C-alpha cells in the first residue's frame, strides 16, 4: 500500500478517535477534571462523582 494512502487512513482513524473521546468525555462542573466516576444514585438513577475534588451530581 502506498504510504500516502496509509497516512490518510491513519489520519481518519485518529480524527474519529478524537471525536469519540470528546463526545463521550464527562468533565466535573466544579473543577473541570476529567476524572469522573459513574455511580448508582439513591433511587437507582445515575450519579457522577469527581475523583479529583469529590463533587457529586446527577
Backbone as XML, in Angstrom:
<?xml version="1.0"?>
<chain id="A" units="angstrom">
  <residue number="1" name="UNK">
    <atom name="N" x="0.851" y="-1.168" z="0.000"/>
    <atom name="CA" x="0.000" y="0.000" z="0.000"/>
    <atom name="C" x="0.900" y="1.236" z="0.000"/>
  </residue>
  <residue number="2" name="UNK">
    <atom name="N" x="0.638" y="2.202" z="-0.853"/>
    <atom name="CA" x="1.451" y="3.411" z="-0.876"/>
    <atom name="C" x="1.344" y="4.171" z="0.450"/>
  </residue>
  <residue number="3" name="UNK">
    <atom name="N" x="2.420" y="4.794" z="0.835"/>
    <atom name="CA" x="2.462" y="5.497" z="2.118"/>
    <atom name="C" x="1.400" y="6.589" z="2.200"/>
  </residue>
  <residue number="4" name="UNK">
    <atom name="N" x="1.101" y="7.270" z="1.099"/>
    <atom name="CA" x="0.128" y="8.358" z="1.157"/>
    <atom name="C" x="-1.268" y="7.854" z="1.518"/>
  </residue>
  <residue number="5" name="UNK">
    <atom name="N" x="-1.641" y="6.696" z="1.007"/>
    <atom name="CA" x="-2.950" y="6.124" z="1.342"/>
    <atom name="C" x="-2.954" y="5.689" z="2.803"/>
  </residue>
  <residue number="6" name="UNK">
    <atom name="N" x="-1.878" y="5.072" z="3.264"/>
    <atom name="CA" x="-1.782" y="4.637" z="4.652"/>
    <atom name="C" x="-1.845" y="5.844" z="5.590"/>
  </residue>
  <residue number="7" name="UNK">
    <atom name="N" x="-1.106" y="6.902" z="5.266"/>
    <atom name="CA" x="-1.123" y="8.099" z="6.106"/>
    <atom name="C" x="-2.522" y="8.709" z="6.172"/>
  </residue>
  <residue number="8" name="UNK">
    <atom name="N" x="-3.210" y="8.726" z="5.044"/>
    <atom name="CA" x="-4.562" y="9.286" z="5.010"/>
    <atom name="C" x="-5.511" y="8.455" z="5.870"/>
  </residue>
  <residue number="9" name="UNK">
    <atom name="N" x="-5.407" y="7.139" z="5.787"/>
    <atom name="CA" x="-6.281" y="6.262" z="6.572"/>
    <atom name="C" x="-6.001" y="6.419" z="8.066"/>
  </residue>
  <residue number="10" name="UNK">
    <atom name="N" x="-4.739" y="6.495" z="8.452"/>
    <atom name="CA" x="-4.389" y="6.688" z="9.858"/>
    <atom name="C" x="-4.938" y="8.021" z="10.347"/>
  </residue>
  <residue number="11" name="UNK">
    <atom name="N" x="-4.861" y="9.049" z="9.503"/>
    <atom name="CA" x="-5.406" y="10.355" z="9.877"/>
    <atom name="C" x="-6.896" y="10.291" z="10.154"/>
  </residue>
  <residue number="12" name="UNK">
    <atom name="N" x="-7.637" y="9.551" z="9.308"/>
    <atom name="CA" x="-9.083" y="9.399" z="9.514"/>
    <atom name="C" x="-9.376" y="8.666" z="10.825"/>
  </residue>
  <residue number="13" name="UNK">
    <atom name="N" x="-8.597" y="7.644" z="11.126"/>
    <atom name="CA" x="-8.806" y="6.893" z="12.367"/>
    <atom name="C" x="-8.528" y="7.754" z="13.589"/>
  </residue>
  <residue number="14" name="UNK">
    <atom name="N" x="-7.479" y="8.559" z="13.527"/>
    <atom name="CA" x="-7.161" y="9.436" z="14.650"/>
    <atom name="C" x="-8.233" y="10.502" z="14.837"/>
  </residue>
  <residue number="15" name="UNK">
    <atom name="N" x="-8.737" y="11.048" z="13.734"/>
    <atom name="CA" x="-9.821" y="12.033" z="13.814"/>
    <atom name="C" x="-11.056" y="11.423" z="14.459"/>
  </residue>
  <residue number="16" name="UNK">
    <atom name="N" x="-11.405" y="10.199" z="14.069"/>
    <atom name="CA" x="-12.580" y="9.523" z="14.623"/>
    <atom name="C" x="-12.405" y="9.265" z="16.115"/>
  </residue>
  <residue number="17" name="UNK">
    <atom name="N" x="-11.208" y="8.869" z="16.535"/>
    <atom name="CA" x="-10.949" y="8.609" z="17.953"/>
    <atom name="C" x="-11.055" y="9.895" z="18.756"/>
  </residue>
  <residue number="18" name="UNK">
    <atom name="N" x="-10.564" y="10.998" z="18.222"/>
    <atom name="CA" x="-10.638" y="12.273" z="18.924"/>
    <atom name="C" x="-12.082" y="12.727" z="19.067"/>
  </residue>
  <residue number="19" name="UNK">
    <atom name="N" x="-12.878" y="12.591" z="18.025"/>
    <atom name="CA" x="-14.288" y="12.974" z="18.077"/>
    <atom name="C" x="-15.024" y="12.120" z="19.101"/>
  </residue>
  <residue number="20" name="UNK">
    <atom name="N" x="-14.770" y="10.813" z="19.097"/>
    <atom name="CA" x="-15.442" y="9.925" z="20.040"/>
    <atom name="C" x="-15.049" y="10.276" z="21.471"/>
  </residue>
  <residue number="21" name="UNK">
    <atom name="N" x="-13.766" y="10.552" z="21.715"/>
    <atom name="CA" x="-13.313" y="10.892" z="23.057"/>
    <atom name="C" x="-13.969" y="12.185" z="23.539"/>
  </residue>
  <residue number="22" name="UNK">
    <atom name="N" x="-14.034" y="13.175" z="22.656"/>
    <atom name="CA" x="-14.624" y="14.454" z="23.023"/>
    <atom name="C" x="-16.122" y="14.316" z="23.282"/>
  </residue>
  <residue number="23" name="UNK">
    <atom name="N" x="-16.791" y="13.485" z="22.506"/>
    <atom name="CA" x="-18.245" y="13.341" z="22.628"/>
    <atom name="C" x="-18.636" y="12.555" z="23.877"/>
  </residue>
  <residue number="24" name="UNK">
    <atom name="N" x="-17.779" y="11.674" z="24.362"/>
    <atom name="CA" x="-18.153" y="10.820" z="25.482"/>
    <atom name="C" x="-17.509" y="11.227" z="26.799"/>
  </residue>
  <residue number="25" name="UNK">
    <atom name="N" x="-16.567" y="12.123" z="26.775"/>
    <atom name="CA" x="-15.882" y="12.513" z="27.994"/>
    <atom name="C" x="-16.780" y="13.402" z="28.841"/>
  </residue>
  <residue number="26" name="UNK">
    <atom name="N" x="-16.779" y="13.191" z="30.140"/>
    <atom name="CA" x="-17.577" y="13.980" z="31.063"/>
    <atom name="C" x="-16.623" y="14.686" z="32.010"/>
  </residue>
  <residue number="27" name="UNK">
    <atom name="N" x="-16.714" y="15.998" z="32.078"/>
    <atom name="CA" x="-15.849" y="16.776" z="32.957"/>
    <atom name="C" x="-16.632" y="17.260" z="34.167"/>
  </residue>
  <residue number="28" name="UNK">
    <atom name="N" x="-15.958" y="17.376" z="35.275"/>
    <atom name="CA" x="-16.576" y="17.860" z="36.510"/>
    <atom name="C" x="-16.992" y="19.321" z="36.331"/>
  </residue>
  <residue number="29" name="UNK">
    <atom name="N" x="-18.257" y="19.642" z="36.658"/>
    <atom name="CA" x="-18.691" y="21.030" z="36.532"/>
    <atom name="C" x="-18.081" y="21.943" z="37.597"/>
  </residue>
  <residue number="30" name="UNK">
    <atom name="N" x="-17.519" y="21.365" z="38.642"/>
    <atom name="CA" x="-16.935" y="22.161" z="39.719"/>
    <atom name="C" x="-15.473" y="22.525" z="39.437"/>
  </residue>
  <residue number="31" name="UNK">
    <atom name="N" x="-14.660" y="21.514" z="39.099"/>
    <atom name="CA" x="-13.231" y="21.780" z="38.925"/>
    <atom name="C" x="-12.741" y="21.576" z="37.493"/>
  </residue>
  <residue number="32" name="UNK">
    <atom name="N" x="-13.572" y="20.968" z="36.621"/>
    <atom name="CA" x="-13.185" y="20.765" z="35.224"/>
    <atom name="C" x="-12.376" y="19.505" z="34.970"/>
  </residue>
  <residue number="33" name="UNK">
    <atom name="N" x="-12.129" y="18.716" z="35.992"/>
    <atom name="CA" x="-11.348" y="17.489" z="35.838"/>
    <atom name="C" x="-12.115" y="16.447" z="35.028"/>
  </residue>
  <residue number="34" name="UNK">
    <atom name="N" x="-11.386" y="15.638" z="34.275"/>
    <atom name="CA" x="-11.988" y="14.546" z="33.520"/>
    <atom name="C" x="-12.009" y="13.247" z="34.332"/>
  </residue>
  <residue number="35" name="UNK">
    <atom name="N" x="-11.576" y="13.308" z="35.581"/>
    <atom name="CA" x="-11.559" y="12.122" z="36.441"/>
    <atom name="C" x="-12.907" y="11.978" z="37.125"/>
  </residue>
  <residue number="36" name="UNK">
    <atom name="N" x="-13.858" y="11.402" z="36.382"/>
    <atom name="CA" x="-15.235" y="11.297" z="36.852"/>
    <atom name="C" x="-15.656" y="9.833" z="36.874"/>
  </residue>
  <residue number="37" name="UNK">
    <atom name="N" x="-16.285" y="9.420" z="37.978"/>
    <atom name="CA" x="-16.791" y="8.054" z="38.108"/>
    <atom name="C" x="-18.313" y="8.084" z="38.039"/>
  </residue>
  <residue number="38" name="UNK">
    <atom name="N" x="-18.879" y="7.094" z="37.372"/>
    <atom name="CA" x="-20.330" y="6.955" z="37.289"/>
    <atom name="C" x="-20.756" y="5.995" z="38.389"/>
  </residue>
  <residue number="39" name="UNK">
    <atom name="N" x="-21.739" y="6.399" z="39.181"/>
    <atom name="CA" x="-22.213" y="5.578" z="40.302"/>
    <atom name="C" x="-23.735" y="5.504" z="40.288"/>
  </residue>
  <residue number="40" name="UNK">
    <atom name="N" x="-24.276" y="4.533" z="40.992"/>
    <atom name="CA" x="-25.733" y="4.431" z="41.130"/>
    <atom name="C" x="-26.209" y="5.417" z="42.184"/>
  </residue>
  <residue number="41" name="UNK">
    <atom name="N" x="-27.275" y="6.134" z="41.856"/>
    <atom name="CA" x="-27.843" y="7.097" z="42.786"/>
    <atom name="C" x="-28.736" y="6.436" z="43.820"/>
  </residue>
  <residue number="42" name="UNK">
    <atom name="N" x="-29.346" y="7.257" z="44.673"/>
    <atom name="CA" x="-30.189" y="6.762" z="45.767"/>
    <atom name="C" x="-31.374" y="5.933" z="45.279"/>
  </residue>
  <residue number="43" name="UNK">
    <atom name="N" x="-32.038" y="6.364" z="44.239"/>
    <atom name="CA" x="-33.238" y="5.677" z="43.757"/>
    <atom name="C" x="-32.973" y="4.900" z="42.470"/>
  </residue>
  <residue number="44" name="UNK">
    <atom name="N" x="-31.772" y="4.422" z="42.321"/>
    <atom name="CA" x="-31.424" y="3.633" z="41.148"/>
    <atom name="C" x="-31.036" y="4.463" z="39.943"/>
  </residue>
  <residue number="45" name="UNK">
    <atom name="N" x="-31.024" y="5.776" z="40.076"/>
    <atom name="CA" x="-30.611" y="6.652" z="38.983"/>
    <atom name="C" x="-29.096" y="6.691" z="38.850"/>
  </residue>
  <residue number="46" name="UNK">
    <atom name="N" x="-28.633" y="7.396" z="37.855"/>
    <atom name="CA" x="-27.201" y="7.510" z="37.626"/>
    <atom name="C" x="-26.698" y="8.821" z="38.217"/>
  </residue>
  <residue number="47" name="UNK">
    <atom name="N" x="-25.621" y="8.761" z="38.959"/>
    <atom name="CA" x="-24.960" y="9.937" z="39.506"/>
    <atom name="C" x="-23.492" y="9.885" z="39.115"/>
  </residue>
  <residue number="48" name="UNK">
    <atom name="N" x="-22.819" y="10.996" z="39.287"/>
    <atom name="CA" x="-21.402" y="11.098" z="38.939"/>
    <atom name="C" x="-20.657" y="11.689" z="40.116"/>
  </residue>
  <residue number="49" name="UNK">
    <atom name="N" x="-19.404" y="11.257" z="40.288"/>
    <atom name="CA" x="-18.542" y="11.767" z="41.342"/>
    <atom name="C" x="-17.187" y="12.079" z="40.736"/>
  </residue>
  <residue number="50" name="UNK">
    <atom name="N" x="-16.702" y="13.274" z="41.011"/>
    <atom name="CA" x="-15.358" y="13.649" z="40.561"/>
    <atom name="C" x="-14.355" y="13.062" z="41.547"/>
  </residue>
  <residue number="51" name="UNK">
    <atom name="N" x="-13.432" y="12.267" z="41.060"/>
    <atom name="CA" x="-12.451" y="11.652" z="41.945"/>
    <atom name="C" x="-11.308" y="12.611" z="42.260"/>
  </residue>
  <residue number="52" name="UNK">
    <atom name="N" x="-11.287" y="13.769" z="41.622"/>
    <atom name="CA" x="-10.261" y="14.759" z="41.905"/>
    <atom name="C" x="-10.668" y="15.684" z="43.068"/>
  </residue>
  <residue number="53" name="UNK">
    <atom name="N" x="-11.948" y="16.163" z="43.048"/>
    <atom name="CA" x="-12.354" y="17.125" z="44.066"/>
    <atom name="C" x="-13.477" y="16.634" z="44.972"/>
  </residue>
  <residue number="54" name="UNK">
    <atom name="N" x="-14.126" y="15.496" z="44.602"/>
    <atom name="CA" x="-15.185" y="14.940" z="45.437"/>
    <atom name="C" x="-16.577" y="15.467" z="45.133"/>
  </residue>
  <residue number="55" name="UNK">
    <atom name="N" x="-16.703" y="16.390" z="44.188"/>
    <atom name="CA" x="-18.013" y="16.939" z="43.821"/>
    <atom name="C" x="-18.882" y="15.826" z="43.237"/>
  </residue>
  <residue number="56" name="UNK">
    <atom name="N" x="-20.170" y="15.784" z="43.605"/>
    <atom name="CA" x="-21.084" y="14.783" z="43.051"/>
    <atom name="C" x="-22.292" y="15.486" z="42.449"/>
  </residue>
  <residue number="57" name="UNK">
    <atom name="N" x="-22.847" y="14.907" z="41.385"/>
    <atom name="CA" x="-24.024" y="15.453" z="40.712"/>
    <atom name="C" x="-24.726" y="14.347" z="39.947"/>
  </residue>
  <residue number="58" name="UNK">
    <atom name="N" x="-25.934" y="14.628" z="39.513"/>
    <atom name="CA" x="-26.677" y="13.652" z="38.735"/>
    <atom name="C" x="-27.327" y="14.318" z="37.529"/>
  </residue>
</chain>
